């Protein structure tokens, strides 16, 4: 898979945002999870770049994009503004956006700010700003607590991060899904990207990024799925630990033209567990709406 072009777009504060473009056709902009890294999209890009122009880019302080001088700059609002800047810098006026996990929040914030620039939205195992239940909230707080303690006590980041993430997975009961990931050849490559991105991040940036997702600190008026006025597809996994699929089905039912597919028996790692099935569902959605 060869890229069409790659480069850097600079923000008003002189931060460098790295991007890569693949293929040609109707534009698709990819928004990965805050801690996932853009490497999670490799197989999806291979699948869709034959008929779409696919934009992949790195959030601030991740991958090849530079970090902000002030971590207070980090938040959903800035992530969304950065996405708009990268779109403009690559000549993309309007695109279908695909958000994976917390990237769905960035996608929704982009739409809230620039609705005319979004022709359709696809959420893959996304977060929607729902307040998590008690056990989930406890797991999230425990994870953030461990991360902050690691930063305070040591500059060694990898091991404390792995322990913190491991604790969160045990508390949320999501460990079993990892055993099903070995069936796909791309799994090892994707998991490596996930781990490398998280471990290489500046801990201050990681903590601020996670907090921005848990707190949905974008500012501005409240935004809900029912405010969406473009084709919208939600792929929700029945074993997702932060989103109740039944609640999501009800919300999407109120979105004009909204579609919701519950992937029963799958976890939030569906992109790794069953990539072909995910891509086929996305393709049907794109074809139906001529996107």
C-alpha positions, 0 to 999 in steps of 0.5 A: 500500500503506497501513500499518495502524499504525506506532509505537515500542517501547522497550527496557529501555535506552530504545532506540526500535525503529520498526515498521510493521504491514500487512494483517490475518490470520495474523501474519508477522514479517519479519527482513531481513539485518543490513545490508539495511534493512527496505526490502527487504520492500516488494514482499513486503509488497504481496504478502502483506498482503492475507491476513496481518498483516505486521510490518516493523521496523528493527534497532537503529541502522538505519532509524528505530530508535535506536542503542545507547549502547554498541556492545557491546550489538549482537549476535544475542542482542539482535536476537532479544530486540528482535524479541520485544519488538516482537512483544509491543508490537504484540500478536503472540503467535505468528507465522510468521517470514521471515528474509532472508540474515543475518536467518535467524540472527536468526530462529533465535535468536528460535526458540531463545529463544522457541520457543512464539512461532514457528509456522513459519520461512522462510529466504530465502538464509539464513546458518546459522552454517556456517564459511565456506571459506578464500576466503570467510573471506578475503573477509569478513576483507578487507571488515571490515579495510577497514571498520575502516580507513575508520572509523579514518581518516575519518568519511566512510563512504559511499565506503569502504563502497562500495569494501569491499563491491565488493571482497567481491563481486569476491572472491566472484565474485558480480558477474554476478548483478547484471546480471539484476536489471533485469528487475523494476520493484521492483529499483531501489527495492530496491537503493536501499534496500539502499545507503541503509541501509548508507551511513547506518549509523554505521560502528561499528554496521555493523562490530559488526553484521557481526561478530555475523553472521560470528561468530554471537556469540549465546551460549548452547548450540549450536543447529542446524537439527535442533533445529527443531520447527515447519514450516521452509522453506529457500530456497537459491540455488545461487549463494549465496556463503556456503551450500552448497546440497548441505549445506543439503539434507542438514541440512533433510532431518533437520528434521521437516517441513522443506522445502528448495528450491534455486533453480538458477541464482539468486544470494543476490539471488533476492528481487530476481531472481525475486520472484514465483517466491519468493512463490509458493513461500512461499505454497504452504508457508503453505497446506500448513501452514495458517499 
